[in-house]
Amino acid sequence: MTSTAVLIMDVQNGIVERLAERASEYLDTVVKVRDAAREAQMTVIYVRVAFREGAPEVSENNRSFAALASAPGLFEGTIDTQVHDRLAAAVGEIVVTKRRVSAFSGSDLEVVLRAKGVDTLVLCGISTSGVVLSTLRQAADLDFKLVVLSDACADFDPEVHRVLTEKVFTRQAQVLTVEEWIQQALL
C-alpha cells in the first residue's frame, strides 16, 4: 500500500503574480489538483520560499538567491510569501517553509514525509525549471516514487517547460496531465 503526498510548491502570492495573465488559469488547475487530492484523502503539503529579515541564510555566492534576497517581498511574514488565497491550507494541511530552490533544502519536508509514511510524491508548482526540477532530483535520490503534473507546473520559459516535462522528468517520474492523474487518483 502506498501513501501519497501532493506537493504544491511556490504557489505563493509573490510568485503567482509573475505569471501575469496566465495566473488565473494556472490557479484553476492547481485548485483541481488540491481538491482531487483531498477527495482521495491524500496528504496535501504546501511549500513556500521565505527568508528571515536580512536573508542571513543566503550567500552572496548563490547567484539566483542573492538577487531574490535583496527584494523585500520574500521575507517571512510578508504577503508575497503566503500561499495564494485560492489555495488556503485546510485544518491539518501542512505548510513547509524552505530556504533554497528544492522543497527539501532548508526545510523539514523530509521529516514530515517520513513521519507520515509517504512513499509517493505528486509534484506541481512554479517553476518547472526551479522548484519542480530541484525537488524531483532530490526526491528521486531519496527513493520516493514520483509523479509530475505537467499542466500544474508553470515556467517562465515555455520551451524549458516542454523539454523538462517531455524529456528530462520522464527518466525519474511518471509525467501526467491533471486529468490523467485525477482519473487514476480517484479510482
C-alpha positions in Angstrom: 0.0 0.0 0.0 1.3 3.4 -0.9 1.0 6.7 0.9 0.9 9.7 -1.4 1.5 13.4 -0.7 0.8 16.2 -3.2 3.3 19.0 -3.0 2.0 22.3 -4.1 5.3 24.3 -4.4 5.9 28.0 -4.5 2.3 28.8 -5.4 2.6 31.9 -3.2 1.5 35.5 -3.9 4.8 36.9 -4.9 5.5 34.2 -7.4 2.0 33.7 -8.8 1.8 37.4 -9.7 4.8 36.9 -12.1 2.6 34.6 -14.2 0.6 37.8 -15.1 -2.3 36.9 -17.5 -1.7 33.2 -17.0 -2.2 33.3 -13.2 -5.9 32.7 -13.0 -6.0 29.7 -15.4 -2.9 28.3 -13.6 -4.6 28.6 -10.2 -7.8 27.0 -11.5 -5.6 24.0 -12.5 -3.9 23.7 -9.1 -7.2 24.1 -7.2 -8.4 21.0 -9.2 -5.3 19.1 -8.1 -5.8 20.1 -4.4 -9.5 19.2 -4.5 -8.8 15.8 -6.1 -6.1 15.1 -3.5 -8.4 16.0 -0.7 -11.2 13.8 -2.1 -8.8 10.9 -2.4 -7.6 11.6 1.2 -4.0 12.2 0.2 -1.7 14.4 2.2 -1.6 17.9 0.8 1.6 19.9 1.6 2.2 23.5 0.6 5.8 24.5 0.1 6.8 28.2 0.1 10.1 30.0 0.0 10.8 32.7 2.6 13.9 34.3 4.1 14.5 35.8 7.6 14.8 39.5 7.7 18.1 40.4 6.1 18.3 37.0 4.5 21.2 35.6 6.6 20.6 32.2 5.0 21.6 33.4 1.5 25.2 33.5 0.5 26.3 36.2 -1.9 27.9 33.3 -3.9 24.4 32.0 -4.7 23.7 33.9 -7.9 20.0 33.3 -8.1 19.1 33.6 -4.5 21.3 36.6 -3.8 19.2 38.6 -6.3 15.9 37.3 -4.6 17.2 38.0 -1.1 17.7 41.7 -2.0 14.0 42.0 -2.9 11.9 42.7 0.2 8.9 40.7 -0.9 10.2 37.2 0.0 10.9 37.9 3.7 8.9 35.9 6.3 5.7 37.5 7.3 5.2 39.4 4.0 2.1 38.8 1.8 4.4 37.7 -1.0 5.5 34.6 1.0 2.0 33.5 1.8 0.3 30.6 -0.1 -2.1 32.1 -2.6 -5.6 32.7 -1.1 -7.2 30.4 -3.6 -5.2 27.6 -2.2 -5.5 28.3 1.5 -4.5 25.3 3.6 -7.3 23.4 5.4 -7.0 22.3 9.0 -4.4 19.6 9.2 -2.7 20.5 5.9 1.0 21.4 6.3 2.8 24.5 5.1 6.6 24.0 4.8 9.0 26.9 4.5 12.2 26.3 2.5 15.3 28.4 2.2 16.5 27.1 -1.2 15.1 26.0 -4.6 14.4 22.4 -3.7 11.5 21.8 -1.3 13.8 19.7 0.8 16.7 22.2 1.2 16.5 24.2 4.4 13.1 22.7 5.4 11.7 19.9 7.5 9.8 18.4 4.5 11.6 15.0 4.6 11.0 14.7 8.3 7.2 15.3 7.8 7.1 12.9 4.8 8.9 10.1 6.7 6.7 10.6 9.8 3.6 10.2 7.7 4.9 7.1 5.9 4.8 8.8 2.5 6.5 6.9 -0.3 5.0 8.7 -3.4 5.1 12.4 -4.2 2.9 14.2 -6.7 4.7 17.4 -7.8 3.3 20.7 -9.1 4.4 24.3 -8.8 6.1 27.4 -10.1 8.6 27.0 -11.7 9.2 23.8 -13.7 12.9 24.7 -14.1 13.2 25.7 -10.4 11.4 24.1 -7.5 9.9 21.2 -9.6 13.2 20.2 -11.1 15.3 20.6 -7.9 12.7 18.8 -5.8 12.3 15.9 -8.3 16.0 15.3 -8.4 16.4 15.3 -4.6 13.2 13.2 -4.1 14.5 10.6 -6.6 17.8 10.4 -4.7 15.7 9.9 -1.5 13.9 6.9 -3.2 10.4 8.4 -3.5 8.1 7.3 -6.3 7.4 10.4 -8.3 4.6 11.9 -10.4 4.8 15.3 -12.1 1.6 17.0 -13.2 2.8 18.7 -16.4 -0.1 21.2 -16.7 0.1 22.1 -13.0 3.7 23.2 -13.4 4.4 26.6 -14.8 7.7 28.1 -16.1 8.6 31.5 -17.4 10.1 29.8 -20.5 7.6 27.5 -22.3 10.4 25.7 -24.2 12.2 24.8 -21.0 9.0 23.6 -19.5 8.4 21.4 -22.6 11.9 19.9 -22.6 11.7 19.1 -18.9 8.3 17.6 -18.8 8.7 15.7 -22.1 12.3 14.6 -22.0 14.0 15.1 -18.6 11.4 14.3 -15.9 10.3 11.1 -17.6 13.6 9.5 -16.6 12.7 9.7 -12.9 9.0 10.3 -12.7 5.6 9.5 -14.3 4.5 12.6 -16.1 0.8 13.1 -16.3 -1.7 15.8 -17.1 -4.0 16.8 -14.2 -7.0 15.0 -15.9 -5.0 11.8 -16.3 -3.8 11.9 -12.7 -7.3 12.6 -11.4 -8.7 9.6 -13.3 -6.0 7.4 -11.6 -6.2 9.0 -8.2 -9.9 8.8 -7.8 -10.3 5.1 -8.9 
